[in-house]
Amino acid sequence: MLESNRTLSLSGEQALEALAELEFVLISLHKMGAYYRDKPVADYQRATTDFIDNQQVTQRLARVRRILSEPFDHTLGEDDMDDIERHVQGLDLWRPE
């Protein structure tokens, strides 16, 4: 990790914006899970898919990622990756079966 990335700074406004987006998604999904606990799984799956699409959850999460990524120094290392890319490269991302 670059020395310049060891300590980062966000404004309070940036932190609150990111936290509000995360709170919206997390609490909404939690409430949906509780509501659909005793209902058919297909209804829960449809509702969560509709929520993700209609409430633009991927765009909201991209905004959070942008806020959190902004303070980083994105200088590439010898491996042609920055610190963020290097840290997330091993994530087990979704793939079609």
C-alpha positions as CSV (number, residue, x, y, z in Angstrom):
1,M,0.0,0.0,0.0
2,L,1.3,3.5,-0.8
3,E,2.2,5.5,2.2
4,S,-0.2,8.2,1.0
5,N,-3.1,5.7,1.3
6,R,-2.3,4.7,4.8
7,T,-4.4,7.6,6.2
8,L,-7.3,9.0,4.2
9,S,-9.7,11.9,4.9
10,L,-13.4,12.3,4.0
11,S,-15.4,15.4,4.8
12,G,-18.3,14.9,7.2
13,E,-20.6,15.7,4.3
14,Q,-19.1,12.9,2.2
15,A,-19.2,10.4,5.0
16,L,-22.9,11.3,5.7
17,E,-23.8,10.9,2.1
18,A,-22.2,7.4,1.9
19,L,-23.7,6.4,5.2
20,A,-27.2,7.5,4.1
21,E,-27.0,5.4,0.9
22,L,-25.8,2.4,2.9
23,E,-28.5,2.8,5.5
24,F,-31.2,3.1,2.8
25,V,-30.1,-0.2,1.1
26,L,-29.3,-2.1,4.3
27,I,-32.4,-1.3,6.3
28,S,-34.7,-1.6,3.3
29,L,-33.4,-5.1,2.6
30,H,-33.6,-6.0,6.3
31,K,-37.2,-4.9,6.4
32,M,-38.0,-6.8,3.3
33,G,-36.4,-9.9,4.7
34,A,-38.5,-9.6,7.9
35,Y,-41.7,-8.9,6.0
36,Y,-41.3,-11.8,3.6
37,R,-40.1,-14.3,6.3
38,D,-43.3,-16.3,6.2
39,K,-44.2,-15.6,2.6
40,P,-43.3,-17.5,-0.6
41,V,-39.7,-17.3,-1.5
42,A,-40.7,-16.3,-5.1
43,D,-42.5,-13.2,-3.7
44,Y,-39.4,-12.2,-1.7
45,Q,-37.1,-12.7,-4.7
46,R,-39.4,-10.6,-6.9
47,A,-39.7,-7.9,-4.3
48,T,-35.9,-7.6,-3.8
49,T,-35.3,-7.6,-7.5
50,D,-37.9,-4.9,-8.0
51,F,-36.4,-2.9,-5.1
52,I,-32.8,-3.2,-6.6
53,D,-34.0,-2.1,-10.0
54,N,-36.6,0.6,-9.0
55,Q,-34.5,2.2,-6.3
56,Q,-31.4,2.2,-8.4
57,V,-29.4,0.2,-5.8
58,T,-26.4,-0.4,-8.0
59,Q,-26.1,3.3,-8.8
60,R,-26.4,4.1,-5.1
61,L,-23.6,1.6,-4.2
62,A,-21.5,3.0,-7.1
63,R,-21.9,6.5,-5.5
64,V,-20.7,5.1,-2.2
65,R,-17.7,3.4,-3.9
66,R,-16.9,6.7,-5.7
67,I,-17.0,8.6,-2.4
68,L,-14.8,6.1,-0.6
69,S,-12.4,5.8,-3.6
70,E,-11.9,9.5,-4.2
71,P,-9.3,10.2,-1.4
72,F,-7.0,7.4,-2.5
73,D,-3.8,8.0,-4.5
74,H,-4.5,5.9,-7.7
75,T,-0.9,5.6,-8.7
76,L,-0.2,2.3,-10.3
77,G,2.3,-0.1,-8.8
78,E,4.7,-2.5,-10.5
79,D,1.8,-4.8,-11.1
80,D,-0.1,-2.1,-13.0
81,M,-2.8,-1.9,-10.3
82,D,-3.6,0.7,-7.7
83,D,-4.1,-0.1,-4.0
84,I,-7.9,-0.5,-4.4
85,E,-7.6,-2.8,-7.4
86,R,-5.0,-4.9,-5.7
87,H,-7.1,-5.2,-2.5
88,V,-10.3,-6.3,-4.3
89,Q,-8.7,-8.5,-7.0
90,G,-9.4,-11.7,-5.0
91,L,-13.1,-11.2,-4.4
92,D,-15.3,-14.1,-5.3
93,L,-17.7,-12.2,-7.6
94,W,-21.0,-13.6,-8.9
95,R,-20.7,-15.6,-12.1
96,P,-23.5,-17.4,-14.0
97,E,-23.7,-21.0,-13.2
